[in-house]
Structures are given as structure tokens and as C-alpha cells.
Amino acid sequence: MLTAESTAQIDLPPQKIWEYLSDIETWEYLWKTPLWFSTLTHKFRLEEGSMPGPNAVVIQESRGTIVKWKVTEWLPPQKIVLAARMREWLAHYDAILTFTIIPKTSLATEVHARLVFEPKDALVSAVCWILPFENKARAGLARILARLKTTLQK
């Protein structure tokens, strides 16, 4: 299992952060600074017929690759957890992406992002240990949280 985590403190109450983070349409902007490589862009949308909330399916498109993330936990205004079986070039992975919103004071909130990749193949697992997979994911999560903070604290 490969895990990347990042945390940011945002000077707003949890509900304000939840309102933004739970709106899937804002994710495209958050991922504008991409998770992996600077040349990739990401588009997000809800699957047709899907509504925001538990069991929603979020479609992520990047360079022709489509990943379907299913919302497995939806706890307003505390936590969103999404799970995906990665396709194509990451076909041997399952992924779990978690955003946790933790109140610190009445106007300060910590947002924690965690991305877990679970290899389904020994060879793929070995390749990921050689490549800086976790470092790139950690840096990507940090950029996403920085963009979230900058956007909300304008």
C-alpha cells in the first residue's frame, strides 16, 4: 500500500470549506495544478443520473483516461471518501481519496487529504517503490490544498 498525505489550515469554519469541497464542479479548478505531472489537466463531473452525496459517481477525465470514483463516505461537514479502481496505465491499483475537515477553533479548520494506492500486482508494487510515486502524490495533494486555501481565503 502506498500512502500520501497533506494537511492545510484554513481560517474559515468547517461548513464554508464543506460547501466548496463537496461541490464536485469546483474540483476541476482545484486540480488545475495537477496531482501528478504539470502537463496533465483534469476534468470532473458527476456521472449522468448521479446526485452529490453518498454513492455518487464522480468521473475524472485526463488525457483520454477515465477514472470513476464512487463516494463511499459522505459526512457533512466532516469527511468525503472516494474509491476507484484505476484503469488503463494504472490498471493494477485501487485508490482511496479522503478529505477530512477538522475544526480547530471557531474560525480555524484543518483540512487533511489522504490518497492511498493499493497495488494488485507484485511487479506494479515494485515499480512504484522505485519511482517517486508517493512523493509526487504528496506534493500534488499539497498543491490542491494550497489552491483550496487560497480560493476560500480571498
Buried (B, 14 or more C-beta within 10 A) or exposed (E): EBEBBBBBEBEBBBEBBBBBBBEBEBBBBBBEBBBEEEEEEBEBBBEEEBEBEEEBBBBBBBEEBEBBBBBBBBEEBBBBBBBBBBEEEBEBBBBBBBBBBBBEEEEBBBBBBBBBBBBEEEEBBEEBEEEEBBEBBBBBBBBBBBBBBEEBEE
